Amino acid sequence: MARYRMVYGDDEQVVRETFEDVDVVREDGWTVLFRGDEAILRVRDEHVQTLEQLD
């Protein structure tokens, strides 16, 4: 599992978070972060401003 920094939101609210020990799955217009078998965050792709994997 990896560490990611994500900026997401819209014109009214932007969230910046760092997630540790997650897997990222992108499909059907969604970005979903999993920790183990559990989805911890689900965001529509058009609201993801940046998503970068950290070392």
Rosetta silent file (secondary structure, phi, psi, omega in degrees, C-alpha in Angstrom):
SEQUENCE: MARYRMVYGDDEQVVRETFEDVDVVREDGWTVLFRGDEAILRVRDEHVQTLEQLD
SCORE:     score description
SCORE:     0.000 S_00000001
   1 L     0.000  158.305 -171.410    0.000    0.000    0.000 S_00000001
   2 E  -126.152  179.522  179.200    1.095    3.514   -0.661 S_00000001
   3 E  -115.757  132.205 -177.423    0.838    7.093    0.533 S_00000001
   4 E  -131.373  149.406  170.610   -1.073    9.688   -1.514 S_00000001
   5 E  -113.974  128.746 -177.993   -1.793   13.399   -1.370 S_00000001
   6 E  -128.626  138.307  170.698   -5.137   14.429   -2.836 S_00000001
   7 E  -117.501  123.892 -177.847   -6.761   17.799   -3.458 S_00000001
   8 E  -146.597  159.972  178.427  -10.449   17.525   -4.246 S_00000001
   9 E   140.359 -162.836 -179.783  -13.641   19.534   -4.141 S_00000001
  10 L  -132.112 -164.303 -177.089  -15.433   22.220   -6.103 S_00000001
  11 L   -63.149  -27.649 -176.602  -15.595   26.017   -6.252 S_00000001
  12 L   -86.399  -31.210 -177.195  -17.215   26.248   -2.823 S_00000001
  13 L  -149.922  129.317  177.193  -14.976   23.886   -0.848 S_00000001
  14 E  -121.150  134.495 -178.670  -11.541   22.374   -1.496 S_00000001
  15 E  -117.338  135.258  175.157  -10.047   19.651    0.701 S_00000001
  16 E  -118.174  120.032 -178.123   -6.340   18.741    0.915 S_00000001
  17 E  -138.673  151.468  171.902   -5.582   15.401    2.559 S_00000001
  18 E  -114.064  130.619 -177.821   -2.746   12.910    2.821 S_00000001
  19 E  -117.156  132.535  178.760   -3.706    9.238    3.001 S_00000001
  20 E  -111.974  147.445  177.418   -1.365    6.495    4.205 S_00000001
  21 E    57.463   50.903  178.643   -1.576    2.763    3.540 S_00000001
  22 E  -126.131  157.875  169.443   -4.227    3.042    0.811 S_00000001
  23 E  -112.722  142.702 -179.481   -4.858    1.594   -2.628 S_00000001
  24 E  -110.351  130.861  175.726   -6.405    3.791   -5.326 S_00000001
  25 E  -123.861  128.477  177.848   -8.918    2.448   -7.824 S_00000001
  26 E  -119.094  118.523  178.124  -10.214    4.630  -10.658 S_00000001
  27 E  -160.737  148.504  175.997  -13.186    3.364  -12.625 S_00000001
  28 L    53.836   35.419  177.039  -16.513    4.509  -14.052 S_00000001
  29 L    82.698   10.574 -179.625  -15.778    8.174  -13.310 S_00000001
  30 E  -123.576  146.831  168.081  -14.897    7.630   -9.647 S_00000001
  31 E  -110.468  121.451 -175.878  -11.653    7.668   -7.650 S_00000001
  32 E  -122.829  129.423  176.548  -11.954    5.315   -4.678 S_00000001
  33 E  -102.771  129.034 -179.239   -9.410    4.921   -1.877 S_00000001
  34 E  -115.688  141.740  168.133   -9.324    1.587   -0.089 S_00000001
  35 E  -121.308  105.569 -171.800   -7.669    0.573    3.146 S_00000001
  36 L    70.165 -131.958  179.120   -7.799   -3.186    3.084 S_00000001
  37 L   -90.430   -3.002 -172.675  -11.227   -4.260    1.854 S_00000001
  38 E  -102.372  128.646  174.376  -12.930   -1.083    3.051 S_00000001
  39 E   -75.642  125.147 -178.991  -13.509    2.006    0.880 S_00000001
  40 E  -104.245  -17.131  178.483  -12.543    5.056    2.945 S_00000001
  41 E  -156.747  137.505  177.461  -13.184    7.769    0.327 S_00000001
  42 E  -134.874  121.645 -175.160  -15.082    7.937   -2.947 S_00000001
  43 E  -132.617  135.643  173.973  -14.849   11.068   -5.139 S_00000001
  44 E   -63.084  139.245 -176.277  -16.177   11.809   -8.638 S_00000001
  45 H   -56.577  -34.170 -178.535  -13.215   12.255  -11.008 S_00000001
  46 H   -68.658  -13.435  178.037  -14.288   15.772  -12.006 S_00000001
  47 H   -97.485   -8.400  177.573  -13.805   16.863   -8.371 S_00000001
  48 E   -83.030  113.475 -179.933  -10.263   15.438   -8.064 S_00000001
  49 E   -84.932  -46.652  173.830   -7.911   18.352   -8.678 S_00000001
  50 E  -144.233  149.287  174.260   -4.655   16.523   -7.955 S_00000001
  51 E  -145.971  114.233 -178.808   -3.691   13.049   -6.840 S_00000001
  52 E  -130.412  140.882  176.259   -0.040   12.244   -6.341 S_00000001
  53 E   -85.120  133.423 -179.455    1.739    9.263   -4.888 S_00000001
  54 E  -100.048  152.864  178.244    4.332   10.195   -2.275 S_00000001
  55 L   -73.977    0.000    0.000    7.593    8.375   -1.607 S_00000001
